[in-house]
Amino acid sequence: MAEIWAILQLHKGQLDEQSGELLSEMQEVAQRQQEKPDVCAILLTSPESPLPDLASIHTQGIEHVYVLAHPTLDRYSTEANVSALAWFIRQRHPMLVSNSATANGRDCMSRLAARLRLPFAPGCLSIDIQDDALFTLRTMYDGRAYIQTRSQLQGHTALATLIPGVRGNPTSRNLAIGKASGKVTIVTPTIDDFIERERIKHIALQAPSPEDVELEAAERIVAGGRGIGREGFTQVAAFARLLGAAVGATRVATDRGWVGHARQIGATGRIVHPRLYIACGISGAAQHTSGMREAQTVIAINPDRTAPIFALADLGLLGDANRVLPLAADLMGHK
Ligand SMILES: Cc1cc2nc3c(=O)[nH]c(=O)nc-3n(C[C@H](O)[C@H](O)[C@H](O)COP(=O)(O)OP(=O)(O)OC[C@H]3O[C@@H](n4cnc5c(N)ncnc54)[C@H](O)[C@@H]3O)c2cc1C
C-alpha cells in the first residue's frame, strides 16, 4: 500500500509540539486520494532511548509508526538523519515525506532532497498531492504574497516541510478518531560509514537569546510597543526567555532604537504566525496587526480599554505591562 510519512521530531525524548499538526495535514492529504494511502509517523532515535508516549499519534488515527533506531541517531545530526532517511526512502518509496519547517526539519529535508534528487517544496502553508503532482500553498516576499505551486512528480517521492503553527494542533474532538494503540515497527537503518567521521561536531545545545530567535518560525512571541518604554524591553526579554519565546516589537519601538529593526512586526516588518502572541503596550494599529493577526492566541496588556488590540485578543489584561510581566513571572515561580 502507498505510504505518506510525517517525520516527527523529538524534544527531550518527547514528541515535539508540531507533531499533531503535521499528522493532521498528512491525514487530510491521504483522505483526498482516490486510494487512501497509509499515513505513517517516522521517529529517529537510538536503540537505547525509551520511545516517547505514542498514544497521541495513534489517537489521531495513525496506525503505523516506523522507528528508525541507530546509535548515531541519539540526537539530531544532519548527516546521520539524512543518511537514515535516504536509506529508508529507497527501501519503501513513499509518495510523500513531510517534516515541520523547524531549524532541524529545514536542514534535513533540503539535504535529503539534494541527496536523492527528489522534488522538494519548503515552507508550505498547505500540501496536497493530485494526479502525480505536488501542490502547495506558500508565501513569498516575507509573507506578503501567497503562491500556489505545482511540481510534477513523475512517480518520484515528494518532499515538503510545513510551517509550524499555521494550522494549529488538532483539538481533542478531532483526536478521538483513532484507537489508542497501533503498529510500531522498529527498523535499523543502514547509515553511511563516513558518519563515524562526522564533519559537523556536536559541542553543546544552547538556547538562543529571545532577541535572536527567528520571528517567522517562533511558536511564542512577547512583543512590546511604545506603552512599555525602553526599560520595558528588559522585562519583555526576561519574560520571553522564561517562555522560550522570541521578542517582537512595533515600529515605534524599533524606530526609537529600543530593539533592532529585525524585530519589527507588521506591514513593513515581519509577518508572524505563532501559537501565542503577548502584546505589551501595543495599541493595535492596522499596520502592526496585519503582521500578527494569524497568531492563534493573543494576550494583550494595556491600561486603555478602548485600545484596538483588545478586539483581536483572546485574553485582555487591563493594566501596566511593566507591572503585569514581573507578577506573571512570579506566579510562574521565577523572580
Ligand atoms: C506606512 C506605514 C507602515 C507602518 N508599518 C508598521 C509596521 O510594520 N509595524 C508596526 O508596528 N507599525 C507600523 N506602522 C506604525 C503604526 O501605524 C503605529 O504607529 C504603531 O504600530 C504604533 O505602535 P505602538 O502600538 O507601539 O504605539 P501606540 O500606538 O502609541 O500605542 C501604545 C499603547 O501602549 C499603551 N500603554 C501605555 N502605557 C502602557 C503600559 N504601562 N502598559 C501597557 N500598555 C501601555 C497605550 O494605551 C497605547 O495603546 C506603520 C505606519 C505607516 C504609516
The ligand as an SDF file (V2000), in Angstrom:
LIG
                    3D

 53 58  0  0  0  0  0  0  0  0999 V2000
    3.4210   53.1710    6.0290 C   0  0  0  0  0  0  0  0  0  0  0  0
    3.4240   52.7410    7.4560 C   0  0  0  0  0  0  0  0  0  0  0  0
    3.9070   51.4810    7.7690 C   0  0  0  0  0  0  0  0  0  0  0  0
    3.9250   51.0510    9.0930 C   0  0  0  0  0  0  0  0  0  0  0  0
    4.3980   49.7910    9.3940 N   0  0  0  0  0  0  0  0  0  0  0  0
    4.3530   49.3600   10.6550 C   0  0  0  0  0  0  0  0  0  0  0  0
    4.7830   48.0570   10.9980 C   0  0  0  0  0  0  0  0  0  0  0  0
    5.2360   47.2640   10.1750 O   0  0  0  0  0  0  0  0  0  0  0  0
    4.6970   47.6720   12.3000 N   0  0  0  0  0  0  0  0  0  0  0  0
    4.2190   48.4830   13.2790 C   0  0  0  0  0  0  0  0  0  0  0  0
    4.1550   48.0720   14.4250 O   0  0  0  0  0  0  0  0  0  0  0  0
    3.8140   49.7340   12.9640 N   0  0  0  0  0  0  0  0  0  0  0  0
    3.8850   50.1980   11.7090 C   0  0  0  0  0  0  0  0  0  0  0  0
    3.4980   51.4660   11.4420 N   0  0  0  0  0  0  0  0  0  0  0  0
    3.1410   52.3440   12.5790 C   0  0  0  0  0  0  0  0  0  0  0  0
    1.7440   52.1180   13.0850 C   0  0  0  0  0  0  0  0  0  0  0  0
    0.8410   52.8950   12.3060 O   0  0  0  0  0  0  0  0  0  0  0  0
    1.5950   52.5330   14.5510 C   0  0  0  0  0  0  0  0  0  0  0  0
    2.0080   53.8640   14.6890 O   0  0  0  0  0  0  0  0  0  0  0  0
    2.4180   51.6900   15.5120 C   0  0  0  0  0  0  0  0  0  0  0  0
    2.1600   50.3210   15.2880 O   0  0  0  0  0  0  0  0  0  0  0  0
    2.0190   52.0210   16.9390 C   0  0  0  0  0  0  0  0  0  0  0  0
    2.9290   51.4180   17.7880 O   0  0  0  0  0  0  0  0  0  0  0  0
    2.5730   51.2170   19.3190 P   0  0  0  0  0  0  0  0  0  0  0  0
    1.3690   50.3490   19.4450 O   0  0  0  0  0  0  0  0  0  0  0  0
    3.8400   50.7660   19.9610 O   0  0  0  0  0  0  0  0  0  0  0  0
    2.3210   52.6780   19.8600 O   0  0  0  0  0  0  0  0  0  0  0  0
    0.9750   53.4180   20.1980 P   0  0  0  0  0  0  0  0  0  0  0  0
    0.0040   53.3500   19.0970 O   0  0  0  0  0  0  0  0  0  0  0  0
    1.3740   54.7750   20.7000 O   0  0  0  0  0  0  0  0  0  0  0  0
    0.3640   52.5840   21.4070 O   0  0  0  0  0  0  0  0  0  0  0  0
    0.9130   52.4760   22.6720 C   0  0  0  0  0  0  0  0  0  0  0  0
   -0.0830   51.7550   23.5490 C   0  0  0  0  0  0  0  0  0  0  0  0
    0.5100   51.4750   24.7940 O   0  0  0  0  0  0  0  0  0  0  0  0
   -0.4810   51.6140   25.7980 C   0  0  0  0  0  0  0  0  0  0  0  0
    0.2000   51.8210   27.0630 N   0  0  0  0  0  0  0  0  0  0  0  0
    0.6200   52.9680   27.6370 C   0  0  0  0  0  0  0  0  0  0  0  0
    1.2290   52.7340   28.8120 N   0  0  0  0  0  0  0  0  0  0  0  0
    1.2040   51.3790   28.9820 C   0  0  0  0  0  0  0  0  0  0  0  0
    1.6870   50.4950   29.9730 C   0  0  0  0  0  0  0  0  0  0  0  0
    2.3330   50.9710   31.0850 N   0  0  0  0  0  0  0  0  0  0  0  0
    1.4820   49.1700   29.8290 N   0  0  0  0  0  0  0  0  0  0  0  0
    0.8280   48.6960   28.7460 C   0  0  0  0  0  0  0  0  0  0  0  0
    0.3420   49.4800   27.7740 N   0  0  0  0  0  0  0  0  0  0  0  0
    0.5470   50.8050   27.8640 C   0  0  0  0  0  0  0  0  0  0  0  0
   -1.3200   52.7670   25.3290 C   0  0  0  0  0  0  0  0  0  0  0  0
   -2.6090   52.7070   25.9340 O   0  0  0  0  0  0  0  0  0  0  0  0
   -1.3670   52.5240   23.8280 C   0  0  0  0  0  0  0  0  0  0  0  0
   -2.4890   51.7330   23.4800 O   0  0  0  0  0  0  0  0  0  0  0  0
    3.4540   51.9020   10.1130 C   0  0  0  0  0  0  0  0  0  0  0  0
    2.9650   53.1600    9.7860 C   0  0  0  0  0  0  0  0  0  0  0  0
    2.9580   53.5900    8.4830 C   0  0  0  0  0  0  0  0  0  0  0  0
    2.4250   54.9380    8.1550 C   0  0  0  0  0  0  0  0  0  0  0  0
  1  2  1  0
  2  3  1  0
  2 52  2  0
  3  4  2  0
  4  5  1  0
  4 50  1  0
  5  6  2  0
  6  7  1  0
  6 13  1  0
  7  8  2  0
  7  9  1  0
  9 10  1  0
 10 11  2  0
 10 12  1  0
 12 13  2  0
 13 14  1  0
 14 15  1  0
 14 50  1  0
 15 16  1  0
 16 17  1  0
 16 18  1  0
 18 19  1  0
 18 20  1  0
 20 21  1  0
 20 22  1  0
 22 23  1  0
 23 24  1  0
 24 25  2  0
 24 26  1  0
 24 27  1  0
 27 28  1  0
 28 29  2  0
 28 30  1  0
 28 31  1  0
 31 32  1  0
 32 33  1  0
 33 34  1  0
 33 48  1  0
 34 35  1  0
 35 36  1  0
 35 46  1  0
 36 37  1  0
 36 45  1  0
 37 38  2  0
 38 39  1  0
 39 40  1  0
 39 45  2  0
 40 41  1  0
 40 42  2  0
 42 43  1  0
 43 44  2  0
 44 45  1  0
 46 47  1  0
 46 48  1  0
 48 49  1  0
 50 51  2  0
 51 52  1  0
 52 53  1  0
M  END
$$$$
